[in-house]
Amino acid sequence: MALTEIIITRALTKIASDPQVIGRLLNCSDSSMPNIETYTMGGYFFWDTIGNVNGWRLQRNRVFGNYRIIDPDDIRKAWGGEKAIIEIFRKI
């Protein structure tokens, strides 16, 4: 498993065990994007799933290249550019 996959898997595992960690990190991060939690359609057409742990998914948009974190109920919990999402994962 590549280092990036290990980081993604560990971060998604942490998020799955403590979903509020995303909000805490976004509240103290300069690189976070404002997020309104909203249902998604699962991202099967415009999104590539980069990692999946217990239904929590990190996805990358095929058109725009931005990232998002989706919970098992298909609710967007965080989004942003690659640097912002990687920063969130590093803090986790």
C-alpha positions as CSV (number, residue, x, y, z in Angstrom):
1,M,0.0,0.0,0.0
2,A,1.4,3.4,-1.0
3,L,2.0,6.0,1.7
4,T,-0.8,8.2,0.4
5,E,-3.2,5.2,0.7
6,I,-2.0,4.6,4.3
7,I,-2.6,8.2,5.3
8,I,-6.1,8.3,3.7
9,T,-7.0,4.9,5.3
10,R,-5.8,6.0,8.7
11,A,-7.6,9.4,8.5
12,L,-10.9,7.9,7.3
13,T,-10.7,5.3,10.1
14,K,-10.3,8.1,12.6
15,I,-13.2,10.0,11.1
16,A,-15.4,6.9,11.2
17,S,-14.7,6.4,14.9
18,D,-15.1,10.1,15.8
19,P,-17.1,12.0,13.1
20,Q,-16.9,15.3,15.1
21,V,-13.2,15.4,14.5
22,I,-13.8,17.0,11.1
23,G,-15.7,20.0,12.6
24,R,-13.1,20.5,15.3
25,L,-10.3,20.5,12.7
26,L,-12.1,22.8,10.3
27,N,-12.8,25.3,13.1
28,C,-9.1,25.7,13.9
29,S,-7.8,25.5,10.3
30,D,-6.9,28.4,8.1
31,S,-7.2,26.2,5.0
32,S,-10.7,25.0,5.5
33,M,-13.6,25.8,3.2
34,P,-17.0,26.7,4.6
35,N,-19.2,23.7,4.5
36,I,-23.0,23.3,4.7
37,E,-23.7,19.6,5.4
38,T,-25.9,18.5,2.6
39,Y,-26.9,15.2,1.0
40,T,-25.1,14.2,-2.1
41,M,-26.0,11.7,-4.8
42,G,-23.1,9.5,-3.7
43,G,-20.7,10.8,-6.4
44,Y,-20.9,7.9,-8.8
45,F,-20.6,10.0,-12.0
46,F,-18.4,13.1,-11.3
47,W,-16.4,11.8,-8.4
48,D,-13.6,9.3,-8.0
49,T,-13.4,7.6,-4.6
50,I,-9.8,7.8,-3.4
51,G,-10.4,6.0,-0.1
52,N,-13.3,4.3,1.7
53,V,-13.3,3.2,5.3
54,N,-16.6,2.0,7.0
55,G,-18.6,4.0,4.5
56,W,-16.6,7.2,4.9
57,R,-15.3,8.3,1.5
58,L,-12.7,10.7,0.3
59,Q,-13.6,11.7,-3.2
60,R,-12.0,13.8,-6.0
61,N,-14.1,15.6,-8.6
62,R,-13.2,14.5,-12.1
63,V,-14.0,17.8,-13.6
64,F,-12.7,20.4,-11.1
65,G,-10.2,18.4,-9.1
66,N,-11.6,19.5,-5.7
67,Y,-12.0,16.9,-2.8
68,R,-14.7,16.1,-0.4
69,I,-15.4,13.8,2.6
70,I,-18.7,12.0,2.5
71,D,-20.2,10.1,5.5
72,P,-21.9,6.7,5.2
73,D,-25.3,8.5,4.7
74,D,-24.0,10.4,1.7
75,I,-23.7,13.7,3.5
76,R,-20.8,16.0,2.6
77,K,-18.8,16.7,5.8
78,A,-15.9,18.7,4.4
79,W,-14.6,19.9,1.0
80,G,-11.8,21.8,-0.5
81,G,-8.7,21.7,-2.5
82,E,-6.1,18.9,-2.3
83,K,-3.9,20.9,0.2
84,A,-6.9,21.6,2.5
85,I,-8.0,18.0,2.6
86,I,-4.5,16.7,3.1
87,E,-4.0,19.2,5.9
88,I,-7.1,17.9,7.6
89,F,-5.9,14.3,7.2
90,R,-2.4,15.2,8.6
91,K,-4.1,16.7,11.7
92,I,-6.1,13.6,12.2
